[in-house]
Amino acid sequence: MSLFEVIEQYFDGEVKVIRPTTFPDNRGSLTVIRQQSDPFCFPNGFIPRQMYTRSERNVLRGLHYQPDPPMGKLIQVLNGSAYLVAVDMRPGPTFLGYHAITVHGDQPLQVWASAGFARGYYTLEPNTIVLYNCDAEVGADKAIYWNDPDIGIEWPLIDVFPITSERDANSRTVKESWADFWRER
């Protein structure tokens, strides 16, 4: 018996929305968030690297991706709520396509995005905590501008200008990044 159910799949299964099993009782509940012996959606396993962020309302983090080494991420909202986004950065017919979903901490959904996808999220409540499980060590980390018009993400912005890091605010669009890539060749 698997403790995880894939409830939605996108990009030929490279992005999955997963419902882990929750065991409620009179004290509250227990939810298994990952299990090494159940690798149905985590083909590379996980390294012992977990991290989490705590963000205030109206914070936008991303869009980040790791091409070298390639990194897949399993993301789960533990508290609050966030609009999670995965953008396909792989060359091919779905390049710059994206999937987005609003996830709340009181519903134990996880979103898996394989290597080759940029990830980002926007927080809808104060004290939103987002947990990451990664399948590779952090190496080269790239950022794409969160509001790139060629991607066209429809963010559910609370305020006109979200709170971002300096790095995310000054990220470049995909066109700008590719132009620099070809200039350097």
VOZA-423745 format. One record per atom (N, C-alpha, C): residue number from 1; residue in one letter; atom name; x, y, z. Coordinates in steps of 0.1 Angstrom, whole numbers, plus 5000, padded with zeros to 4 digits. Layout:
BEGIN
NODE   n res atom   c1   c2   c3
NODE NUM   A   CA    X    Y    Z
...
***
This chain:
BEGIN
NODE   n res atom   c1   c2   c3
NODE   1   M    N 5008 4988 5000
NODE   1   M   CA 5000 5000 5000
NODE   1   M    C 5009 5012 5000
NODE   2   S    N 5006 5021 4991
NODE   2   S   CA 5013 5034 4990
NODE   2   S    C 5007 5044 5000
NODE   3   L    N 5015 5052 5006
NODE   3   L   CA 5011 5063 5015
NODE   3   L    C 5008 5076 5007
NODE   4   F    N 5010 5075 4994
NODE   4   F   CA 5009 5088 4986
NODE   4   F    C 5000 5085 4974
NODE   5   E    N 4992 5095 4970
NODE   5   E   CA 4983 5094 4959
NODE   5   E    C 4986 5106 4950
NODE   6   V    N 4989 5103 4937
NODE   6   V   CA 4991 5114 4927
NODE   6   V    C 4977 5117 4923
NODE   7   I    N 4973 5130 4926
NODE   7   I   CA 4960 5134 4922
NODE   7   I    C 4959 5142 4909
NODE   8   E    N 4970 5148 4905
NODE   8   E   CA 4971 5155 4892
NODE   8   E    C 4985 5153 4887
NODE   9   Q    N 4987 5153 4873
NODE   9   Q   CA 5000 5152 4867
NODE   9   Q    C 5000 5162 4855
NODE  10   Y    N 5011 5168 4853
NODE  10   Y   CA 5013 5177 4842
NODE  10   Y    C 5027 5175 4835
NODE  11   F    N 5028 5180 4823
NODE  11   F   CA 5041 5178 4816
NODE  11   F    C 5046 5164 4816
NODE  12   D    N 5037 5155 4812
NODE  12   D   CA 5040 5140 4811
NODE  12   D    C 5045 5135 4824
NODE  13   G    N 5039 5140 4835
NODE  13   G   CA 5043 5134 4849
NODE  13   G    C 5055 5141 4855
NODE  14   E    N 5061 5151 4849
NODE  14   E   CA 5072 5157 4855
NODE  14   E    C 5068 5167 4866
NODE  15   V    N 5056 5171 4866
NODE  15   V   CA 5050 5179 4877
NODE  15   V    C 5038 5171 4882
NODE  16   K    N 5038 5169 4895
NODE  16   K   CA 5027 5161 4901
NODE  16   K    C 5022 5168 4914
NODE  17   V    N 5009 5167 4916
NODE  17   V   CA 5003 5171 4928
NODE  17   V    C 5000 5159 4936
NODE  18   I    N 5005 5158 4948
NODE  18   I   CA 5004 5145 4956
NODE  18   I    C 4997 5147 4969
NODE  19   R    N 4989 5138 4972
NODE  19   R   CA 4982 5138 4985
NODE  19   R    C 4988 5127 4994
NODE  20   P    N 4996 5131 5004
NODE  20   P   CA 5000 5120 5013
NODE  20   P    C 4989 5116 5022
NODE  21   T    N 4991 5104 5028
NODE  21   T   CA 4981 5099 5037
NODE  21   T    C 4982 5106 5051
NODE  22   T    N 4970 5109 5056
NODE  22   T   CA 4970 5115 5069
NODE  22   T    C 4962 5106 5078
NODE  23   F    N 4967 5104 5090
NODE  23   F   CA 4960 5096 5100
NODE  23   F    C 4955 5105 5111
NODE  24   P    N 4942 5108 5111
NODE  24   P   CA 4937 5116 5122
NODE  24   P    C 4932 5108 5134
NODE  25   D    N 4933 5114 5146
NODE  25   D   CA 4928 5108 5158
NODE  25   D    C 4923 5119 5167
NODE  26   N    N 4920 5116 5180
NODE  26   N   CA 4915 5126 5189
NODE  26   N    C 4926 5136 5193
NODE  27   R    N 4938 5134 5190
NODE  27   R   CA 4949 5143 5194
NODE  27   R    C 4952 5153 5183
NODE  28   G    N 4948 5150 5170
NODE  28   G   CA 4951 5158 5159
NODE  28   G    C 4953 5148 5147
NODE  29   S    N 4965 5148 5141
NODE  29   S   CA 4968 5140 5130
NODE  29   S    C 4983 5137 5128
NODE  30   L    N 4986 5127 5120
NODE  30   L   CA 5000 5124 5116
NODE  30   L    C 4999 5123 5101
NODE  31   T    N 5009 5130 5094
NODE  31   T   CA 5010 5129 5079
NODE  31   T    C 5024 5125 5076
NODE  32   V    N 5025 5114 5068
NODE  32   V   CA 5038 5110 5063
NODE  32   V    C 5041 5118 5050
NODE  33   I    N 5052 5126 5051
NODE  33   I   CA 5055 5135 5040
NODE  33   I    C 5064 5129 5029
NODE  34   R    N 5072 5119 5033
NODE  34   R   CA 5080 5112 5023
NODE  34   R    C 5084 5099 5030
NODE  35   Q    N 5087 5089 5021
NODE  35   Q   CA 5092 5076 5026
NODE  35   Q    C 5101 5070 5015
NODE  36   Q    N 5113 5068 5019
NODE  36   Q   CA 5123 5063 5009
NODE  36   Q    C 5119 5051 5001
NODE  37   S    N 5111 5042 5008
NODE  37   S   CA 5107 5029 5001
NODE  37   S    C 5095 5031 4992
NODE  38   D    N 5090 5043 4990
NODE  38   D   CA 5079 5046 4982
NODE  38   D    C 5083 5056 4971
NODE  39   P    N 5092 5053 4962
NODE  39   P   CA 5098 5063 4953
NODE  39   P    C 5090 5065 4940
NODE  40   F    N 5077 5063 4940
NODE  40   F   CA 5069 5064 4928
NODE  40   F    C 5070 5078 4921
NODE  41   C    N 5073 5088 4929
NODE  41   C   CA 5074 5101 4922
NODE  41   C    C 5087 5108 4925
NODE  42   F    N 5096 5101 4932
NODE  42   F   CA 5109 5107 4935
NODE  42   F    C 5120 5097 4929
NODE  43   P    N 5122 5097 4916
NODE  43   P   CA 5130 5087 4910
NODE  43   P    C 5145 5088 4914
NODE  44   N    N 5150 5099 4918
NODE  44   N   CA 5164 5100 4922
NODE  44   N    C 5166 5098 4937
NODE  45   G    N 5155 5096 4945
NODE  45   G   CA 5156 5096 4959
NODE  45   G    C 5159 5111 4964
NODE  46   F    N 5162 5112 4977
NODE  46   F   CA 5164 5125 4982
NODE  46   F    C 5177 5125 4990
NODE  47   I    N 5185 5136 4989
NODE  47   I   CA 5196 5138 4998
NODE  47   I    C 5192 5143 5011
NODE  48   P    N 5200 5142 5021
NODE  48   P   CA 5195 5147 5034
NODE  48   P    C 5195 5162 5035
NODE  49   R    N 5189 5168 5025
NODE  49   R   CA 5188 5183 5025
NODE  49   R    C 5173 5187 5025
NODE  50   Q    N 5168 5192 5036
NODE  50   Q   CA 5155 5197 5037
NODE  50   Q    C 5157 5212 5041
NODE  51   M    N 5148 5220 5036
NODE  51   M   CA 5149 5234 5041
NODE  51   M    C 5134 5239 5041
NODE  52   Y    N 5132 5250 5048
NODE  52   Y   CA 5119 5256 5048
NODE  52   Y    C 5121 5271 5049
NODE  53   T    N 5111 5278 5044
NODE  53   T   CA 5111 5293 5045
NODE  53   T    C 5098 5297 5053
NODE  54   R    N 5100 5308 5060
NODE  54   R   CA 5088 5314 5066
NODE  54   R    C 5087 5328 5060
NODE  55   S    N 5075 5331 5055
NODE  55   S   CA 5073 5344 5048
NODE  55   S    C 5061 5351 5053
NODE  56   E    N 5061 5364 5052
NODE  56   E   CA 5049 5372 5055
NODE  56   E    C 5040 5371 5043
NODE  57   R    N 5029 5377 5045
NODE  57   R   CA 5019 5378 5034
NODE  57   R    C 5024 5387 5023
NODE  58   N    N 5021 5384 5010
NODE  58   N   CA 5025 5392 4999
NODE  58   N    C 5040 5391 4995
NODE  59   V    N 5046 5379 4999
NODE  59   V   CA 5060 5377 4995
NODE  59   V    C 5061 5368 4983
NODE  60   L    N 5069 5371 4974
NODE  60   L   CA 5071 5363 4962
NODE  60   L    C 5085 5358 4961
NODE  61   R    N 5087 5345 4961
NODE  61   R   CA 5101 5339 4960
NODE  61   R    C 5102 5332 4947
NODE  62   G    N 5112 5335 4939
NODE  62   G   CA 5114 5328 4927
NODE  62   G    C 5113 5337 4915
NODE  63   L    N 5115 5332 4904
NODE  63   L   CA 5115 5318 4899
NODE  63   L    C 5129 5313 4899
NODE  64   H    N 5132 5302 4905
NODE  64   H   CA 5145 5296 4906
NODE  64   H    C 5146 5282 4900
NODE  65   Y    N 5157 5279 4894
NODE  65   Y   CA 5160 5266 4889
NODE  65   Y    C 5175 5263 4890
NODE  66   Q    N 5178 5250 4891
NODE  66   Q   CA 5192 5246 4892
NODE  66   Q    C 5196 5236 4881
NODE  67   P    N 5203 5241 4871
NODE  67   P   CA 5207 5233 4859
NODE  67   P    C 5219 5224 4862
NODE  68   D    N 5228 5228 4871
NODE  68   D   CA 5240 5220 4873
NODE  68   D    C 5244 5220 4888
NODE  69   P    N 5242 5208 4894
NODE  69   P   CA 5235 5197 4890
NODE  69   P    C 5220 5199 4889
NODE  70   P    N 5213 5192 4880
NODE  70   P   CA 5199 5194 4879
NODE  70   P    C 5192 5190 4892
NODE  71   M    N 5182 5197 4896
NODE  71   M   CA 5176 5194 4909
NODE  71   M    C 5160 5194 4908
NODE  72   G    N 5154 5184 4913
NODE  72   G   CA 5140 5183 4914
NODE  72   G    C 5137 5187 4929
NODE  73   K    N 5124 5192 4931
NODE  73   K   CA 5120 5196 4944
NODE  73   K    C 5106 5191 4947
NODE  74   L    N 5104 5187 4959
NODE  74   L   CA 5091 5184 4964
NODE  74   L    C 5088 5195 4974
NODE  75   I    N 5077 5202 4972
NODE  75   I   CA 5074 5214 4980
NODE  75   I    C 5060 5212 4986
NODE  76   Q    N 5059 5216 4999
NODE  76   Q   CA 5047 5215 5007
NODE  76   Q    C 5045 5227 5016
NODE  77   V    N 5033 5232 5016
NODE  77   V   CA 5030 5243 5025
NODE  77   V    C 5026 5237 5039
NODE  78   L    N 5033 5241 5049
NODE  78   L   CA 5030 5235 5063
NODE  78   L    C 5021 5245 5071
NODE  79   N    N 5022 5257 5068
NODE  79   N   CA 5013 5267 5075
NODE  79   N    C 5010 5279 5066
NODE  80   G    N 4998 5284 5067
NODE  80   G   CA 4994 5295 5058
NODE  80   G    C 4990 5290 5045
NODE  81   S    N 4992 5298 5035
NODE  81   S   CA 4988 5294 5021
NODE  81   S    C 4997 5301 5011
NODE  82   A    N 4999 5294 5000
NODE  82   A   CA 5008 5299 4989
NODE  82   A    C 5003 5295 4976
NODE  83   Y    N 5006 5303 4966
NODE  83   Y   CA 5004 5300 4952
NODE  83   Y    C 5017 5294 4946
NODE  84   L    N 5017 5281 4944
NODE  84   L   CA 5030 5274 4940
NODE  84   L    C 5030 5273 4924
NODE  85   V    N 5042 5276 4919
NODE  85   V   CA 5043 5277 4904
NODE  85   V    C 5055 5268 4900
NODE  86   A    N 5054 5260 4889
NODE  86   A   CA 5065 5253 4883
NODE  86   A    C 5065 5257 4868
NODE  87   V    N 5076 5262 4863
NODE  87   V   CA 5077 5267 4849
NODE  87   V    C 5087 5257 4842
NODE  88   D    N 5083 5252 4830
NODE  88   D   CA 5091 5243 4822
NODE  88   D    C 5102 5251 4815
NODE  89   M    N 5115 5248 4819
NODE  89   M   CA 5126 5254 4813
NODE  89   M    C 5133 5245 4803
NODE  90   R    N 5128 5234 4801
NODE  90   R   CA 5134 5224 4792
NODE  90   R    C 5131 5228 4777
NODE  91   P    N 5141 5227 4768
NODE  91   P   CA 5138 5230 4754
NODE  91   P    C 5127 5219 4749
NODE  92   G    N 5118 5224 4741
NODE  92   G   CA 5108 5215 4736
NODE  92   G    C 5094 5222 4735
NODE  93   P    N 5084 5215 4732
NODE  93   P   CA 5071 5221 4729
NODE  93   P    C 5064 5227 4741
NODE  94   T    N 5068 5223 4753
NODE  94   T   CA 5062 5229 4765
NODE  94   T    C 5071 5239 4772
NODE  95   F    N 5081 5244 4765
NODE  95   F   CA 5090 5254 4771
NODE  95   F    C 5083 5266 4775
NODE  96   L    N 5085 5271 4787
NODE  96   L   CA 5078 5282 4794
NODE  96   L    C 5063 5280 4797
NODE  97   G    N 5059 5268 4795
NODE  97   G   CA 5045 5265 4801
NODE  97   G    C 5046 5263 4816
NODE  98   Y    N 5035 5266 4822
NODE  98   Y   CA 5036 5265 4837
NODE  98   Y    C 5024 5258 4843
NODE  99   H    N 5025 5254 4855
NODE  99   H   CA 5014 5249 4863
NODE  99   H    C 5014 5256 4876
NODE 100   A    N 5003 5260 4881
NODE 100   A   CA 5002 5268 4893
NODE 100   A    C 4990 5262 4901
NODE 101   I    N 4991 5262 4915
NODE 101   I   CA 4981 5257 4924
NODE 101   I    C 4982 5264 4937
NODE 102   T    N 4971 5268 4943
NODE 102   T   CA 4971 5273 4956
NODE 102   T    C 4970 5262 4966
NODE 103   V    N 4979 5262 4976
NODE 103   V   CA 4980 5251 4986
NODE 103   V    C 4979 5258 5000
NODE 104   H    N 4971 5251 5008
NODE 104   H   CA 4969 5256 5022
NODE 104   H    C 4976 5246 5032
NODE 105   G    N 4981 5252 5043
NODE 105   G   CA 4988 5243 5053
NODE 105   G    C 4979 5233 5059
NODE 106   D    N 4966 5235 5059
NODE 106   D   CA 4957 5226 5065
NODE 106   D    C 4953 5215 5056
NODE 107   Q    N 4957 5215 5043
NODE 107   Q   CA 4955 5204 5034
NODE 107   Q    C 4969 5199 5030
NODE 108   P    N 4972 5186 5033
NODE 108   P   CA 4986 5182 5031
NODE 108   P    C 4988 5178 5017
NODE 109   L    N 4988 5188 5008
NODE 109   L   CA 4992 5185 4994
NODE 109   L    C 5007 5188 4992
NODE 110   Q    N 5013 5181 4983
NODE 110   Q   CA 5027 5183 4979
NODE 110   Q    C 5028 5185 4964
NODE 111   V    N 5037 5193 4959
NODE 111   V   CA 5039 5195 4945
NODE 111   V    C 5054 5191 4942
NODE 112   W    N 5055 5181 4933
NODE 112   W   CA 5068 5176 4929
NODE 112   W    C 5070 5182 4915
NODE 113   A    N 5082 5189 4913
NODE 113   A   CA 5086 5193 4900
NODE 113   A    C 5100 5188 4897
NODE 114   S    N 5102 5181 4887
NODE 114   S   CA 5114 5175 4883
NODE 114   S    C 5125 5185 4879
NODE 115   A    N 5137 5181 4878
NODE 115   A   CA 5148 5190 4873
NODE 115   A    C 5143 5195 4860
NODE 116   G    N 5147 5207 4857
NODE 116   G   CA 5143 5214 4844
NODE 116   G    C 5131 5223 4846
NODE 117   F    N 5126 5224 4858
NODE 117   F   CA 5115 5233 4861
NODE 117   F    C 5120 5244 4870
NODE 118   A    N 5116 5257 4867
NODE 118   A   CA 5119 5268 4877
NODE 118   A    C 5107 5268 4886
NODE 119   R    N 5110 5271 4899
NODE 119   R   CA 5099 5271 4909
NODE 119   R    C 5098 5284 4916
NODE 120   G    N 5086 5288 4920
NODE 120   G   CA 5084 5300 4927
NODE 120   G    C 5071 5299 4934
NODE 121   Y    N 5069 5308 4944
NODE 121   Y   CA 5056 5309 4950
NODE 121   Y    C 5054 5323 4956
NODE 122   Y    N 5041 5325 4958
NODE 122   Y   CA 5036 5338 4964
NODE 122   Y    C 5027 5335 4976
NODE 123   T    N 5030 5341 4987
NODE 123   T   CA 5023 5338 4999
NODE 123   T    C 5011 5347 5001
NODE 124   L    N 5000 5340 5005
NODE 124   L   CA 4987 5346 5006
NODE 124   L    C 4983 5349 5020
NODE 125   E    N 4991 5345 5030
NODE 125   E   CA 4988 5347 5044
NODE 125   E    C 5001 5350 5052
NODE 126   P    N 5000 5357 5063
NODE 126   P   CA 5012 5358 5071
NODE 126   P    C 5017 5345 5077
NODE 127   N    N 5029 5344 5080
NODE 127   N   CA 5035 5333 5086
NODE 127   N    C 5033 5320 5078
NODE 128   T    N 5035 5321 5065
NODE 128   T   CA 5034 5309 5056
NODE 128   T    C 5047 5302 5057
NODE 129   I    N 5047 5289 5059
NODE 129   I   CA 5059 5281 5060
NODE 129   I    C 5059 5271 5049
NODE 130   V    N 5069 5271 5041
NODE 130   V   CA 5070 5262 5029
NODE 130   V    C 5082 5253 5031
NODE 131   L    N 5080 5240 5030
NODE 131   L   CA 5091 5230 5032
NODE 131   L    C 5095 5225 5018
NODE 132   Y    N 5108 5223 5016
NODE 132   Y   CA 5114 5218 5004
NODE 132   Y    C 5122 5205 5007
NODE 133   N    N 5120 5195 4999
NODE 133   N   CA 5129 5183 4998
NODE 133   N    C 5135 5183 4985
NODE 134   C    N 5148 5182 4984
NODE 134   C   CA 5156 5183 4972
NODE 134   C    C 5162 5169 4968
NODE 135   D    N 5164 5166 4955
NODE 135   D   CA 5170 5154 4951
NODE 135   D    C 5184 5155 4946
NODE 136   A    N 5190 5167 4949
NODE 136   A   CA 5204 5169 4945
NODE 136   A    C 5210 5180 4954
NODE 137   E    N 5223 5181 4955
NODE 137   E   CA 5230 5192 4962
NODE 137   E    C 5228 5205 4954
NODE 138   V    N 5228 5216 4961
NODE 138   V   CA 5227 5229 4954
NODE 138   V    C 5240 5232 4947
NODE 139   G    N 5239 5235 4934
NODE 139   G   CA 5250 5239 4926
NODE 139   G    C 5247 5252 4920
NODE 140   A    N 5248 5253 4907
NODE 140   A   CA 5244 5265 4900
NODE 140   A    C 5230 5268 4901
NODE 141   D    N 5227 5280 4906
NODE 141   D   CA 5213 5284 4909
NODE 141   D    C 5210 5296 4900
NODE 142   K    N 5199 5294 4892
NODE 142   K   CA 5195 5305 4882
NODE 142   K    C 5182 5311 4887
NODE 143   A    N 5180 5323 4882
NODE 143   A   CA 5167 5330 4885
NODE 143   A    C 5161 5336 4873
NODE 144   I    N 5149 5335 4871
NODE 144   I   CA 5141 5341 4860
NODE 144   I    C 5132 5351 4866
NODE 145   Y    N 5130 5363 4860
NODE 145   Y   CA 5121 5373 4865
NODE 145   Y    C 5107 5368 4867
NODE 146   W    N 5102 5370 4879
NODE 146   W   CA 5089 5364 4883
NODE 146   W    C 5077 5368 4874
NODE 147   N    N 5078 5380 4868
NODE 147   N   CA 5067 5386 4860
NODE 147   N    C 5071 5386 4845
NODE 148   D    N 5079 5377 4841
NODE 148   D   CA 5083 5376 4827
NODE 148   D    C 5071 5375 4818
NODE 149   P    N 5069 5385 4809
NODE 149   P   CA 5057 5384 4800
NODE 149   P    C 5056 5372 4791
NODE 150   D    N 5068 5367 4787
NODE 150   D   CA 5068 5355 4779
NODE 150   D    C 5062 5342 4786
NODE 151   I    N 5063 5342 4799
NODE 151   I   CA 5057 5331 4807
NODE 151   I    C 5042 5334 4810
NODE 152   G    N 5040 5347 4814
NODE 152   G   CA 5026 5351 4816
NODE 152   G    C 5019 5345 4828
NODE 153   I    N 5026 5343 4839
NODE 153   I   CA 5019 5337 4851
NODE 153   I    C 5009 5347 4856
NODE 154   E    N 4997 5342 4859
NODE 154   E   CA 4987 5350 4865
NODE 154   E    C 4987 5349 4880
NODE 155   W    N 4996 5357 4886
NODE 155   W   CA 4998 5357 4901
NODE 155   W    C 4986 5363 4907
NODE 156   P    N 4981 5358 4918
NODE 156   P   CA 4970 5363 4926
NODE 156   P    C 4974 5374 4935
NODE 157   L    N 4980 5385 4930
NODE 157   L   CA 4987 5395 4939
NODE 157   L    C 4977 5402 4948
NODE 158   I    N 4981 5403 4960
NODE 158   I   CA 4973 5410 4970
NODE 158   I    C 4976 5425 4969
NODE 159   D    N 4989 5428 4968
NODE 159   D   CA 4993 5442 4965
NODE 159   D    C 4999 5443 4951
NODE 160   V    N 5000 5454 4945
NODE 160   V   CA 5005 5456 4932
NODE 160   V    C 5019 5451 4931
NODE 161   F    N 5027 5455 4942
NODE 161   F   CA 5041 5451 4942
NODE 161   F    C 5044 5441 4953
NODE 162   P    N 5047 5428 4950
NODE 162   P   CA 5050 5419 4960
NODE 162   P    C 5063 5422 4967
NODE 163   I    N 5065 5416 4978
NODE 163   I   CA 5078 5417 4985
NODE 163   I    C 5087 5407 4980
NODE 164   T    N 5099 5411 4974
NODE 164   T   CA 5108 5401 4968
NODE 164   T    C 5122 5404 4974
NODE 165   S    N 5131 5395 4972
NODE 165   S   CA 5145 5397 4975
NODE 165   S    C 5151 5406 4964
NODE 166   E    N 5162 5412 4966
NODE 166   E   CA 5168 5421 4956
NODE 166   E    C 5172 5412 4944
NODE 167   R    N 5176 5400 4946
NODE 167   R   CA 5180 5391 4935
NODE 167   R    C 5168 5389 4926
NODE 168   D    N 5156 5385 4932
NODE 168   D   CA 5144 5382 4924
NODE 168   D    C 5139 5395 4918
NODE 169   A    N 5140 5406 4924
NODE 169   A   CA 5135 5419 4918
NODE 169   A    C 5143 5423 4906
NODE 170   N    N 5156 5419 4906
NODE 170   N   CA 5165 5423 4895
NODE 170   N    C 5168 5411 4886
NODE 171   S    N 5161 5400 4887
NODE 171   S   CA 5163 5389 4877
NODE 171   S    C 5159 5393 4863
NODE 172   R    N 5164 5385 4854
NODE 172   R   CA 5162 5389 4840
NODE 172   R    C 5151 5380 4834
NODE 173   T    N 5146 5384 4823
NODE 173   T   CA 5136 5376 4816
NODE 173   T    C 5143 5365 4809
NODE 174   V    N 5136 5355 4804
NODE 174   V   CA 5141 5344 4797
NODE 174   V    C 5148 5349 4784
NODE 175   K    N 5142 5359 4777
NODE 175   K   CA 5148 5364 4765
NODE 175   K    C 5161 5371 4768
NODE 176   E    N 5162 5379 4779
NODE 176   E   CA 5174 5386 4782
NODE 176   E    C 5185 5375 4786
NODE 177   S    N 5181 5365 4793
NODE 177   S   CA 5191 5355 4797
NODE 177   S    C 5196 5347 4785
NODE 178   W    N 5188 5344 4776
NODE 178   W   CA 5192 5336 4764
NODE 178   W    C 5200 5345 4755
NODE 179   A    N 5197 5358 4754
NODE 179   A   CA 5205 5367 4746
NODE 179   A    C 5219 5368 4751
NODE 180   D    N 5221 5369 4765
NODE 180   D   CA 5234 5369 4771
NODE 180   D    C 5241 5356 4768
NODE 181   F    N 5234 5345 4769
NODE 181   F   CA 5240 5332 4767
NODE 181   F    C 5246 5331 4753
NODE 182   W    N 5239 5335 4743
NODE 182   W   CA 5244 5334 4729
NODE 182   W    C 5255 5345 4726
NODE 183   R    N 5254 5356 4733
NODE 183   R   CA 5265 5366 4731
NODE 183   R    C 5278 5361 4737
NODE 184   E    N 5278 5353 4747
NODE 184   E   CA 5290 5347 4753
NODE 184   E    C 5296 5336 4745
NODE 185   R    N 5289 5331 4735
NODE 185   R   CA 5295 5320 4727
NODE 185   R    C 5303 5325 4716
***
